[in-house]
Amino acid sequence: MTSHLTMQNRVLYFLLGLLLISHLTVAQNFQKEIIPRPNTISLGVGPSFMYADNAGGIRSSQFKIRPAASLAYGRDVNSFMKVRGTFGFQMLESQGPSYYSDAVLRRWVETDQALGIKGNAFYFDLMPLFHLPVDRHINRSPLNIYAGVGLGVMLVDKEEARVINNTPTTEQRSLSLFYVPVRGGVSYRIGDHGDLALEGTILATFSDDIDGNIGFNKFNDHLFQAQIVYKRYLSPFPFWRK
């Protein structure tokens, strides 16, 4: 009889111990979840195009669509603003010579302008991003909007097509320049630690030479992007304590 009671007591103590451990684990996880996660990392990919002298018509939507991608790190400054650094690339390609009239092509040949280019733009920028509604990550609403303006540096590696002495030639050129990024998006909450966003970006440059063709359009050359972005709120705890 005594042995039977001792066994029951052991089982009871074991179950109480499991219940206590489970309660403590849930409490610890809850405490971890309410701790702010001020650091984020984002990965984006989507279509892009460039506004340039030989890139085609913006009004008629006659331009080449090419892929772009980005990787970004952000840190909250307060409940409505974060500082974000973005590294990315965009493929560049102009319209073919057949898109333009013979008169335009002759003018470009006479002034030693590029008839077309292919290449890549690599860029890095920093900007403050402002969020609405204002809240911490754990209490953020299902839909959020954000926007910001910053400053960046870009490297363009390209191949230019020209006609020199009546002979078609290609030249490999590189160009570095500064630009002003204008970025905004709408994000949808996916769980406690992730967002999926539709993000638009304009890289407004201070150069008219991205396409190797200067002065045909009224404005400098600019890059445009639309990306699907996944953002992850990083845990403040090291992985061995998760």
N, C-alpha and C positions, 0 to 999 in steps of 0.2 A: 504493500500500500504506500509506504513511504517512498519507495523507488518510483512508483507510478506518479506521485505528486511532484517529485523532483524533476522528472522528465517533462511534466506539464509546465512547471515553472521555467524550465530551460527554454521550452518552445515559446512561452509567453514573453520571456525576456528577449529572445531572439527577434520576435515580431515587433516588439516595442522598439528595439534597437534599429531595425530596418525602417520603421516609421519615423523615428527621430532623424536618421541619416537622410531619408528622403525629404523631410521637412527642411533640414538645414541646407540641402543641395538646392531645393527650389528657392529658398530665401537668398542664397548666395547668387544664383543665376539672376534673380530679380534685381538684386543690388547691382550686378554687373550691367544689366540691360539699361538701368536708369542713369548710369554713368555716361556723360557726354562722349560722343565719338567725333571729335573736331576734324579729323583727318579723313580725306576721301581720295580714291583713285578712280579714274574714269577711262574707258576705252570706247572710241567711236569710229564708225566707218559709214561711208555714203558717197553719193554723187557730187560732182563739182564741175565748175567751168570757169573760164577766165574772160574778163573784159579786156580786150587788147586791140591794137590797130588791125592785125591780120587774123583775129580770132572769129570773125563773123558778126552778124547783126544781133544786138540784144533785143531790139523791138520786135524783130521777126522770129526770135528764138532760134536763129541759125548759128549755133555754136556747138562745139564738141563737148559731150558729157564724158568726164573721166573720173576714176575713183580717187578718193581722199580718205585719210585715216588720221587718228589723233590719239595721244596718250597724255593724260592730265593728272596732276596732283593738286589737291586743294586743302586749305586749312581755314577753319572758321576764325574770324576775328571777333565777332559777336553774333547775336541771334539772327541778324539780317544780312550780314556781309561776310564773304570769305575771299581770300586771296588765292588765285589759281594760276599755276604755271602749265602751259600746254606745249607739247612737242608734237609735230605732225608733218605730213607730206601730202602733196597734191600732184598728180600727173597733169602735164600740160601738153596741149596739142592745138595748133591753129587750124583754120580752114584751109582746104586745098586751093591752089591757084585758080582752078576752074570756077571757084565761087565768085571771083572778082572779074571786072571787065578788063579788056585789053588796055584801055587807057590808064586804068589804075595800076596795072602791072608794069606798064612802060614807065610810069612816073616813079614807081618804087625801084625799078632797075636803074633809072637815070640818077636817082639820089642815093643809091647804094643801101637800100633798105631790105630787110629780110622778107622774103615772100612767104615764109612759114617757119615754124619751129616744132620740135618735139623735145620733151624733157621732163624734169621733176623739180618741184619747189620743196625745200625742207625749211621748216620754220620753228621758232620758239618765241612765246610771248608770255608776259605777266599781266594780270589784270585783277581789279576788284570785281567780284560778282555780287549783285544784290538780289536777295530772295524775297518773295511774297507767296504765301503768308509767312510771318515771322514766327519761328518756333525751333525747339531743339529737334534732333533727328528722331527721337523716340515718339514725339508728339506731332510730327509733321503731318499735314493733311494729305489725302490721296493724290491731289493735283497741286503742283507748285510751278510758279514761273520765276525765271531769273534772267538777268541781263547785265552786261558790263562792257567797258571800253578800256583798252590797255595800250601797250607798246611792245613791239617785237622786232626781231631780226630774222631775215630770210636769206637763204642761199639757193640760187637757181642754177641748175646744171642743165644745159640745153644744147641742141644741135640746130643750127640755123641754115636755111636754104636760101641762097642768093644766086644772082646771075652776074658774073664778073667777066668782062671782055667777051660777052655773048656766050659764055660757057657756064652752065649750071654747076654750082659747087655747094658743098656743105662745110660748115665750120663748127667746131666744138667750142663753146664759150661757157664761162661761169660768171655769175653776177651776185653780189651781196648788197643788201639794201635794208632799210628800216620800213616798218609799216605800222598802221594803227588797226588792231583787231576790234571789230564790233561783233559781239556774240550774245545770243539770247536763245532761250528754249523753254519748253514745257516738259516737266518731268512727272512720271506716274510712279507712285510708291509700290515697290514689290517687297513685301515683308518688312521687317524692322530695319534691315541693313542694306537694302538695295533700292535703286531707282532706275527706271528706263525712261530716256528722254528723247524728244525730237528737237534737235539743235540746229540753228542756222548761224553761219559765220560769214562776215565780210572781212577780207584782209585788204585794207585800203593802203596801197603802197605810195611811196614818194618818187616812183620811177616810171618812166614811159618806155623803158628799154627791156622789159621782161621778154617781149616777143621779137626783139631786134629791129623793131620798126617804130620810128619816132615821128610824131606830129600829124599822123593821118586822122586820128580821133582828137576830140577836144580835151579829153581827160587822160590822166595817168592810167597805167595798167593795174587792174584789181582782180582779186580772186574771190570766188563765191563757193560756199559749201553748204550742204544739208546732210546731217549725220544722225544716225541712230546711236545713242550713247548709253552705255551701261555704267552706272556709278555705284561704287561700293563704299560704305562707311567702315573705316578700319577700326578694329578693336584696339583699345589702349593697353590691353594685356598681352604679354608674350604668349606664343602659341602653346607653350607647355603649361600655362595656367588656365587655358580655356576649358 
